[in-house]
Amino acid sequence: MTNLSHLETLELSKNFLTGSTDNLFSIKNLKHMDVSGNQFTGTIPMSIGSMYNLQTLNLKDNSLFGSIPRDMFDVTTLSKINLSKNAFDGFLSIRIGELSNLEELILKENSMIGYIPAEIGNLKKLRVFDAHDNLITGHIPNTIDQMESLEYLSLYG
C-alpha cells in the first residue's frame, strides 16, 4: 500500500479482515484510519512514527496486542486515538503529554498496567479520556486539574 501516496482516508471498519496491520501504516499521507471491528492481529508497527499527517486512529475491537510504540508519540497531529477492545498491555508512556492536539484518548478494555503519568495534564485539548477495564494502579495525578477541556473521564474497573 506504499504506492497510495494520495490516500487520506482509510475506512475498513466492521468487516472480517485478518492478518497484520503493518502495510496499512506505510501510507504516509493518511489523515484518518479506521480499521475497527475486524480481526487484525499483531502489534502497532514503529512505522506509525512517520505518519506525520495522521489525525484519527481507530483500531478498536480487533485482536491487537503489545505495548503502544513510543514512535506513536512522534505523531503530534493526532487528535483522536481509539485502541479499545484489544489486548494492549504495558504502561502509558510519559510521552503521552507530547500529543498536544489530542482530543480523545480511548484505551478501555485492554490489559494496560501501571499508573497514569502526570504528563497527561499537558493535554489541554483532551475532552475524552476513557481507560476503564484495564489494570491501572496508583493514584490519579493532580495534573488532571490542568485539563480544562476534559468532559468525560472513565477509569473504573
CYANA upper distance limits for C-alpha pairs under 8 A (distance plus 0.5 A):
  1 MET  CA     23 ASN  CA      6.64
  1 MET  CA     24 LEU  CA      7.17
  1 MET  CA     26 SER  CA      7.23
  1 MET  CA     27 ILE  CA      6.85
  2 THR  CA     23 ASN  CA      8.06
  2 THR  CA     26 SER  CA      6.00
  2 THR  CA     27 ILE  CA      5.89
  2 THR  CA     28 LYS  CA      8.14
  3 ASN  CA     27 ILE  CA      8.24
  4 LEU  CA     27 ILE  CA      6.95
  5 SER  CA     27 ILE  CA      7.12
  5 SER  CA     28 LYS  CA      7.32
  5 SER  CA     29 ASN  CA      6.72
  6 HIS  CA     29 ASN  CA      7.02
  6 HIS  CA     30 LEU  CA      8.46
  7 LEU  CA     27 ILE  CA      7.93
  7 LEU  CA     29 ASN  CA      6.97
  7 LEU  CA     30 LEU  CA      6.40
  8 GLU  CA     29 ASN  CA      6.37
  8 GLU  CA     30 LEU  CA      4.62
  8 GLU  CA     31 LYS  CA      5.51
  8 GLU  CA     32 HIS  CA      6.88
  9 THR  CA     30 LEU  CA      6.45
  9 THR  CA     31 LYS  CA      6.45
  9 THR  CA     32 HIS  CA      5.21
  9 THR  CA     33 MET  CA      6.58
 10 LEU  CA     30 LEU  CA      7.89
 10 LEU  CA     32 HIS  CA      6.66
 10 LEU  CA     33 MET  CA      5.37
 10 LEU  CA     34 ASP  CA      6.71
 10 LEU  CA     35 VAL  CA      8.26
 11 GLU  CA     32 HIS  CA      8.38
 11 GLU  CA     33 MET  CA      6.65
 11 GLU  CA     34 ASP  CA      5.41
 11 GLU  CA     35 VAL  CA      6.72
 12 LEU  CA     34 ASP  CA      6.55
 12 LEU  CA     35 VAL  CA      5.27
 12 LEU  CA     36 SER  CA      7.76
 13 SER  CA     34 ASP  CA      6.41
 13 SER  CA     35 VAL  CA      5.03
 13 SER  CA     36 SER  CA      5.16
 13 SER  CA     37 GLY  CA      5.99
 13 SER  CA     38 ASN  CA      7.06
 14 LYS  CA     35 VAL  CA      8.10
 14 LYS  CA     36 SER  CA      6.77
 14 LYS  CA     37 GLY  CA      4.91
 14 LYS  CA     38 ASN  CA      6.25
 15 ASN  CA     37 GLY  CA      6.98
 15 ASN  CA     38 ASN  CA      5.81
 16 PHE  CA     37 GLY  CA      8.23
 16 PHE  CA     38 ASN  CA      5.45
 16 PHE  CA     39 GLN  CA      6.38
 17 LEU  CA     38 ASN  CA      5.79
 17 LEU  CA     39 GLN  CA      6.07
 17 LEU  CA     40 PHE  CA      6.89
 18 THR  CA     38 ASN  CA      7.40
 18 THR  CA     39 GLN  CA      5.34
 18 THR  CA     40 PHE  CA      5.10
 18 THR  CA     41 THR  CA      7.47
 19 GLY  CA     39 GLN  CA      7.88
 19 GLY  CA     40 PHE  CA      5.62
 19 GLY  CA     41 THR  CA      6.16
 19 GLY  CA     42 GLY  CA      8.23
 20 SER  CA     40 PHE  CA      6.24
 20 SER  CA     41 THR  CA      5.88
 20 SER  CA     42 GLY  CA      6.17
 20 SER  CA     43 THR  CA      8.35
 21 THR  CA     25 PHE  CA      7.34
 21 THR  CA     40 PHE  CA      7.12
 21 THR  CA     41 THR  CA      7.90
 21 THR  CA     42 GLY  CA      7.86
 21 THR  CA     43 THR  CA      8.36
 21 THR  CA     44 ILE  CA      7.79
 21 THR  CA     45 PRO  CA      8.40
 22 ASP  CA     26 SER  CA      7.71
 22 ASP  CA     44 ILE  CA      7.76
 22 ASP  CA     45 PRO  CA      6.41
 23 ASN  CA     27 ILE  CA      8.21
 25 PHE  CA     45 PRO  CA      7.65
 25 PHE  CA     47 SER  CA      6.71
 25 PHE  CA     48 ILE  CA      6.14
 25 PHE  CA     51 MET  CA      7.91
 26 SER  CA     47 SER  CA      7.26
 26 SER  CA     48 ILE  CA      8.15
 26 SER  CA     51 MET  CA      8.26
 27 ILE  CA     51 MET  CA      7.89
 28 LYS  CA     50 SER  CA      7.39
 28 LYS  CA     51 MET  CA      5.53
 28 LYS  CA     52 TYR  CA      7.79
 28 LYS  CA     53 ASN  CA      7.98
 29 ASN  CA     51 MET  CA      7.26
 29 ASN  CA     52 TYR  CA      8.03
 29 ASN  CA     53 ASN  CA      6.35
 29 ASN  CA     54 LEU  CA      7.93
 30 LEU  CA     51 MET  CA      7.53
 30 LEU  CA     53 ASN  CA      6.68
 30 LEU  CA     54 LEU  CA      6.15
 31 LYS  CA     53 ASN  CA      5.76
 31 LYS  CA     54 LEU  CA      4.52
 31 LYS  CA     55 GLN  CA      5.65
 31 LYS  CA     56 THR  CA      7.09
 32 HIS  CA     54 LEU  CA      6.53
 32 HIS  CA     55 GLN  CA      6.37
 32 HIS  CA     56 THR  CA      5.29
 32 HIS  CA     57 LEU  CA      6.79
 33 MET  CA     54 LEU  CA      8.30
 33 MET  CA     56 THR  CA      6.62
 33 MET  CA     57 LEU  CA      5.56
 33 MET  CA     58 ASN  CA      6.63
 34 ASP  CA     56 THR  CA      8.29
 34 ASP  CA     57 LEU  CA      6.64
 34 ASP  CA     58 ASN  CA      5.11
 34 ASP  CA     59 LEU  CA      6.88
 35 VAL  CA     58 ASN  CA      6.70
 35 VAL  CA     59 LEU  CA      5.98
 35 VAL  CA     60 LYS  CA      7.98
 36 SER  CA     58 ASN  CA      6.38
 36 SER  CA     59 LEU  CA      5.30
 36 SER  CA     60 LYS  CA      5.07
 36 SER  CA     61 ASP  CA      6.11
 36 SER  CA     62 ASN  CA      7.07
 37 GLY  CA     59 LEU  CA      8.38
 37 GLY  CA     60 LYS  CA      6.85
 37 GLY  CA     61 ASP  CA      5.31
 37 GLY  CA     62 ASN  CA      6.41
 38 ASN  CA     61 ASP  CA      7.18
 38 ASN  CA     62 ASN  CA      5.81
 39 GLN  CA     61 ASP  CA      8.35
 39 GLN  CA     62 ASN  CA      5.40
 39 GLN  CA     63 SER  CA      6.39
 40 PHE  CA     62 ASN  CA      5.91
 40 PHE  CA     63 SER  CA      6.16
 40 PHE  CA     64 LEU  CA      6.96
 41 THR  CA     62 ASN  CA      7.43
 41 THR  CA     63 SER  CA      5.36
 41 THR  CA     64 LEU  CA      5.22
 41 THR  CA     65 PHE  CA      7.83
 42 GLY  CA     63 SER  CA      7.81
 42 GLY  CA     64 LEU  CA      5.59
 42 GLY  CA     65 PHE  CA      6.45
 42 GLY  CA     66 GLY  CA      8.24
 43 THR  CA     64 LEU  CA      6.15
 43 THR  CA     65 PHE  CA      5.86
 43 THR  CA     66 GLY  CA      6.15
 43 THR  CA     67 SER  CA      8.15
 44 ILE  CA     48 ILE  CA      7.90
 44 ILE  CA     64 LEU  CA      8.14
 44 ILE  CA     66 GLY  CA      8.34
 44 ILE  CA     68 ILE  CA      7.42
 44 ILE  CA     69 PRO  CA      7.23
 45 PRO  CA     69 PRO  CA      7.73
 46 MET  CA     69 PRO  CA      6.58
 46 MET  CA     70 ARG  CA      8.20
 46 MET  CA     71 ASP  CA      6.15
 46 MET  CA     72 MET  CA      7.85
 47 SER  CA     51 MET  CA      7.91
 47 SER  CA     71 ASP  CA      7.93
 48 ILE  CA     71 ASP  CA      6.96
 48 ILE  CA     72 MET  CA      6.26
 48 ILE  CA     75 VAL  CA      8.20
 49 GLY  CA     71 ASP  CA      4.88
 49 GLY  CA     72 MET  CA      5.55
 49 GLY  CA     73 PHE  CA      7.68
 49 GLY  CA     74 ASP  CA      5.93
 49 GLY  CA     75 VAL  CA      6.38
 50 SER  CA     74 ASP  CA      8.21
 50 SER  CA     75 VAL  CA      7.78
 51 MET  CA     75 VAL  CA      7.06
 52 TYR  CA     74 ASP  CA      8.33
 52 TYR  CA     75 VAL  CA      5.85
 52 TYR  CA     76 THR  CA      7.86
 52 TYR  CA     77 THR  CA      7.16
 53 ASN  CA     75 VAL  CA      8.08
 53 ASN  CA     77 THR  CA      6.61
 53 ASN  CA     78 LEU  CA      8.47
 54 LEU  CA     75 VAL  CA      7.48
 54 LEU  CA     77 THR  CA      6.51
 54 LEU  CA     78 LEU  CA      6.28
 55 GLN  CA     77 THR  CA      5.81
 55 GLN  CA     78 LEU  CA      4.53
 55 GLN  CA     79 SER  CA      5.72
 55 GLN  CA     80 LYS  CA      7.02
 56 THR  CA     78 LEU  CA      6.38
 56 THR  CA     79 SER  CA      6.44
 56 THR  CA     80 LYS  CA      5.19
 56 THR  CA     81 ILE  CA      6.54
 57 LEU  CA     78 LEU  CA      8.13
 57 LEU  CA     80 LYS  CA      6.70
 57 LEU  CA     81 ILE  CA      5.44
 57 LEU  CA     82 ASN  CA      6.77
 58 ASN  CA     80 LYS  CA      8.32
 58 ASN  CA     81 ILE  CA      6.48
 58 ASN  CA     82 ASN  CA      5.22
 58 ASN  CA     83 LEU  CA      6.86
 59 LEU  CA     82 ASN  CA      6.53
 59 LEU  CA     83 LEU  CA      5.61
 59 LEU  CA     84 SER  CA      7.79
 60 LYS  CA     82 ASN  CA      6.31
 60 LYS  CA     83 LEU  CA      5.42
 60 LYS  CA     84 SER  CA      5.26
 60 LYS  CA     85 LYS  CA      6.19
 60 LYS  CA     86 ASN  CA      7.30
 61 ASP  CA     83 LEU  CA      8.33
 61 ASP  CA     84 SER  CA      6.84
 61 ASP  CA     85 LYS  CA      5.11
 61 ASP  CA     86 ASN  CA      6.28
 62 ASN  CA     85 LYS  CA      7.29
 62 ASN  CA     86 ASN  CA      6.05
 63 SER  CA     86 ASN  CA      5.70
 63 SER  CA     87 ALA  CA      6.95
 64 LEU  CA     86 ASN  CA      5.83
 64 LEU  CA     87 ALA  CA      6.28
 64 LEU  CA     88 PHE  CA      7.09
 65 PHE  CA     86 ASN  CA      6.99
 65 PHE  CA     87 ALA  CA      5.04
 65 PHE  CA     88 PHE  CA      4.83
 65 PHE  CA     89 ASP  CA      7.29
 66 GLY  CA     87 ALA  CA      7.64
 66 GLY  CA     88 PHE  CA      5.48
 66 GLY  CA     89 ASP  CA      5.96
 66 GLY  CA     90 GLY  CA      7.62
 67 SER  CA     88 PHE  CA      6.25
 67 SER  CA     89 ASP  CA      5.72
 67 SER  CA     90 GLY  CA      5.56
 67 SER  CA     91 PHE  CA      7.77
 68 ILE  CA     72 MET  CA      7.78
 68 ILE  CA     88 PHE  CA      7.72
 68 ILE  CA     89 ASP  CA      8.33
 68 ILE  CA     90 GLY  CA      8.04
 68 ILE  CA     92 LEU  CA      8.01
 69 PRO  CA     73 PHE  CA      8.44
 70 ARG  CA     74 ASP  CA      8.20
 70 ARG  CA     93 SER  CA      7.92
 70 ARG  CA     95 ARG  CA      8.07
 71 ASP  CA     75 VAL  CA      8.10
 73 PHE  CA     95 ARG  CA      6.62
 73 PHE  CA     96 ILE  CA      6.89
 73 PHE  CA     98 GLU  CA      7.03
 73 PHE  CA     99 LEU  CA      6.88
 74 ASP  CA     98 GLU  CA      8.37
 74 ASP  CA     99 LEU  CA      8.43
 75 VAL  CA     99 LEU  CA      7.80
 76 THR  CA     98 GLU  CA      7.40
 76 THR  CA     99 LEU  CA      5.39
 76 THR  CA    100 SER  CA      7.05
 76 THR  CA    101 ASN  CA      7.11
 77 THR  CA     99 LEU  CA      7.91
 77 THR  CA    101 ASN  CA      6.68
 77 THR  CA    102 LEU  CA      8.38
 78 LEU  CA     99 LEU  CA      7.29
 78 LEU  CA    101 ASN  CA      6.68
 78 LEU  CA    102 LEU  CA      6.30
 79 SER  CA     99 LEU  CA      8.49
 79 SER  CA    101 ASN  CA      5.68
 79 SER  CA    102 LEU  CA      4.41
 79 SER  CA    103 GLU  CA      5.61
 79 SER  CA    104 GLU  CA      7.00
 80 LYS  CA    102 LEU  CA      6.47
 80 LYS  CA    103 GLU  CA      6.34
 80 LYS  CA    104 GLU  CA      5.17
 80 LYS  CA    105 LEU  CA      6.71
 81 ILE  CA    102 LEU  CA      8.40
 81 ILE  CA    104 GLU  CA      6.59
 81 ILE  CA    105 LEU  CA      5.58
 81 ILE  CA    106 ILE  CA      6.67
 82 ASN  CA    104 GLU  CA      8.18
 82 ASN  CA    105 LEU  CA      6.65
 82 ASN  CA    106 ILE  CA      5.14
 82 ASN  CA    107 LEU  CA      6.77
 83 LEU  CA    106 ILE  CA      6.62
 83 LEU  CA    107 LEU  CA      5.65
 83 LEU  CA    108 LYS  CA      7.98
 84 SER  CA    106 ILE  CA      6.55
 84 SER  CA    107 LEU  CA      5.17
 84 SER  CA    108 LYS  CA      5.24
 84 SER  CA    109 GLU  CA      6.14
 84 SER  CA    110 ASN  CA      6.92
 85 LYS  CA    107 LEU  CA      8.36
 85 LYS  CA    108 LYS  CA      7.01
 85 LYS  CA    109 GLU  CA      5.34
 85 LYS  CA    110 ASN  CA      6.33
 86 ASN  CA    109 GLU  CA      7.37
 86 ASN  CA    110 ASN  CA      5.94
 87 ALA  CA    109 GLU  CA      8.39
 87 ALA  CA    110 ASN  CA      5.38
 87 ALA  CA    111 SER  CA      6.28
 88 PHE  CA    110 ASN  CA      5.86
 88 PHE  CA    111 SER  CA      6.13
 88 PHE  CA    112 MET  CA      6.59
 89 ASP  CA    110 ASN  CA      7.28
 89 ASP  CA    111 SER  CA      5.21
 89 ASP  CA    112 MET  CA      4.58
 89 ASP  CA    113 ILE  CA      6.92
 90 GLY  CA    111 SER  CA      8.06
 90 GLY  CA    112 MET  CA      5.65
 90 GLY  CA    113 ILE  CA      5.97
 90 GLY  CA    114 GLY  CA      8.01
 91 PHE  CA    112 MET  CA      6.52
 91 PHE  CA    113 ILE  CA      5.87
 91 PHE  CA    114 GLY  CA      6.05
 91 PHE  CA    115 TYR  CA      7.81
 92 LEU  CA     96 ILE  CA      7.69
 92 LEU  CA    112 MET  CA      7.98
 92 LEU  CA    113 ILE  CA      8.36
 92 LEU  CA    114 GLY  CA      8.10
 92 LEU  CA    115 TYR  CA      8.08
 92 LEU  CA    116 ILE  CA      7.17
 92 LEU  CA    117 PRO  CA      7.57
 93 SER  CA    117 PRO  CA      7.60
 94 ILE  CA    117 PRO  CA      6.02
 94 ILE  CA    118 ALA  CA      7.94
 94 ILE  CA    119 GLU  CA      6.21
 94 ILE  CA    120 ILE  CA      8.06
 95 ARG  CA     99 LEU  CA      8.27
 95 ARG  CA    119 GLU  CA      7.80
 96 ILE  CA    119 GLU  CA      7.21
 96 ILE  CA    120 ILE  CA      6.72
 97 GLY  CA    119 GLU  CA      5.24
 97 GLY  CA    120 ILE  CA      5.59
 97 GLY  CA    121 GLY  CA      7.50
 97 GLY  CA    122 ASN  CA      5.55
 97 GLY  CA    123 LEU  CA      6.40
 98 GLU  CA    122 ASN  CA      7.97
 98 GLU  CA    123 LEU  CA      8.35
 99 LEU  CA    123 LEU  CA      7.43
100 SER  CA    122 ASN  CA      7.57
100 SER  CA    123 LEU  CA      5.97
100 SER  CA    124 LYS  CA      7.51
100 SER  CA    125 LYS  CA      7.63
101 ASN  CA    123 LEU  CA      7.94
101 ASN  CA    125 LYS  CA      6.78
101 ASN  CA    126 LEU  CA      8.33
102 LEU  CA    123 LEU  CA      7.11
102 LEU  CA    125 LYS  CA      6.62
102 LEU  CA    126 LEU  CA      6.07
103 GLU  CA    123 LEU  CA      8.47
103 GLU  CA    125 LYS  CA      5.73
103 GLU  CA    126 LEU  CA      4.38
103 GLU  CA    127 ARG  CA      5.71
103 GLU  CA    128 VAL  CA      7.00
104 GLU  CA    126 LEU  CA      6.30
104 GLU  CA    127 ARG  CA      6.45
104 GLU  CA    128 VAL  CA      5.17
104 GLU  CA    129 PHE  CA      6.66
105 LEU  CA    126 LEU  CA      8.10
105 LEU  CA    128 VAL  CA      6.59
105 LEU  CA    129 PHE  CA      5.49
105 LEU  CA    130 ASP  CA      6.94
106 ILE  CA    128 VAL  CA      7.86
106 ILE  CA    129 PHE  CA      6.37
106 ILE  CA    130 ASP  CA      5.27
106 ILE  CA    131 ALA  CA      6.62
107 LEU  CA    130 ASP  CA      6.48
107 LEU  CA    131 ALA  CA      5.18
107 LEU  CA    132 HIS  CA      7.93
108 LYS  CA    130 ASP  CA      6.30
108 LYS  CA    131 ALA  CA      4.72
108 LYS  CA    132 HIS  CA      5.24
108 LYS  CA    133 ASP  CA      6.24
108 LYS  CA    134 ASN  CA      7.11
109 GLU  CA    131 ALA  CA      7.83
109 GLU  CA    132 HIS  CA      6.84
109 GLU  CA    133 ASP  CA      5.20
109 GLU  CA    134 ASN  CA      6.35
110 ASN  CA    133 ASP  CA      7.18
110 ASN  CA    134 ASN  CA      5.88
111 SER  CA    133 ASP  CA      8.29
111 SER  CA    134 ASN  CA      5.47
111 SER  CA    135 LEU  CA      6.45
112 MET  CA    134 ASN  CA      5.80
112 MET  CA    135 LEU  CA      6.08
112 MET  CA    136 ILE  CA      7.15
113 ILE  CA    134 ASN  CA      7.30
113 ILE  CA    135 LEU  CA      5.20
113 ILE  CA    136 ILE  CA      5.48
113 ILE  CA    137 THR  CA      7.54
114 GLY  CA    135 LEU  CA      7.43
114 GLY  CA    136 ILE  CA      5.55
114 GLY  CA    137 THR  CA      5.72
114 GLY  CA    138 GLY  CA      7.71
115 TYR  CA    136 ILE  CA      6.03
115 TYR  CA    137 THR  CA      5.53
115 TYR  CA    138 GLY  CA      5.78
115 TYR  CA    139 HIS  CA      7.57
115 TYR  CA    140 ILE  CA      8.49
116 ILE  CA    120 ILE  CA      7.87
116 ILE  CA    136 ILE  CA      7.83
116 ILE  CA    137 THR  CA      8.41
116 ILE  CA    138 GLY  CA      8.20
116 ILE  CA    139 HIS  CA      8.17
116 ILE  CA    140 ILE  CA      7.17
116 ILE  CA    141 PRO  CA      7.37
117 PRO  CA    141 PRO  CA      7.51
118 ALA  CA    141 PRO  CA      5.85
118 ALA  CA    142 ASN  CA      7.80
118 ALA  CA    143 THR  CA      6.26
118 ALA  CA    144 ILE  CA      8.23
119 GLU  CA    123 LEU  CA      8.41
119 GLU  CA    143 THR  CA      7.87
120 ILE  CA    143 THR  CA      7.58
120 ILE  CA    144 ILE  CA      7.39
121 GLY  CA    143 THR  CA      5.00
121 GLY  CA    144 ILE  CA      5.42
121 GLY  CA    145 ASP  CA      7.69
121 GLY  CA    146 GLN  CA      5.97
121 GLY  CA    147 MET  CA      6.15
122 ASN  CA    143 THR  CA      8.35
122 ASN  CA    146 GLN  CA      7.81
122 ASN  CA    147 MET  CA      7.71
123 LEU  CA    147 MET  CA      6.74
124 LYS  CA    146 GLN  CA      7.53
124 LYS  CA    147 MET  CA      5.43
124 LYS  CA    148 GLU  CA      6.70
124 LYS  CA    149 SER  CA      6.79
125 LYS  CA    147 MET  CA      7.73
125 LYS  CA    148 GLU  CA      8.09
125 LYS  CA    149 SER  CA      6.00
125 LYS  CA    150 LEU  CA      8.01
126 LEU  CA    147 MET  CA      7.28
126 LEU  CA    149 SER  CA      6.32
126 LEU  CA    150 LEU  CA      6.06
127 ARG  CA    149 SER  CA      5.70
127 ARG  CA    150 LEU  CA      4.50
127 ARG  CA    151 GLU  CA      5.50
127 ARG  CA    152 TYR  CA      6.84
128 VAL  CA    150 LEU  CA      6.61
128 VAL  CA    151 GLU  CA      6.57
128 VAL  CA    152 TYR  CA      5.30
128 VAL  CA    153 LEU  CA      6.71
129 PHE  CA    150 LEU  CA      8.23
129 PHE  CA    152 TYR  CA      6.71
129 PHE  CA    153 LEU  CA      5.53
129 PHE  CA    154 SER  CA      7.01
130 ASP  CA    152 TYR  CA      7.97
130 ASP  CA    153 LEU  CA      6.23
130 ASP  CA    154 SER  CA      5.17
130 ASP  CA    155 LEU  CA      6.78
131 ALA  CA    154 SER  CA      6.59
131 ALA  CA    155 LEU  CA      5.65
131 ALA  CA    156 TYR  CA      8.29
132 HIS  CA    154 SER  CA      6.17
132 HIS  CA    155 LEU  CA      4.67
132 HIS  CA    156 TYR  CA      5.28
132 HIS  CA    157 GLY  CA      6.28
133 ASP  CA    155 LEU  CA      7.80
133 ASP  CA    156 TYR  CA      6.86
133 ASP  CA    157 GLY  CA      5.24
134 ASN  CA    157 GLY  CA      7.43
140 ILE  CA    144 ILE  CA      8.11
143 THR  CA    147 MET  CA      7.95
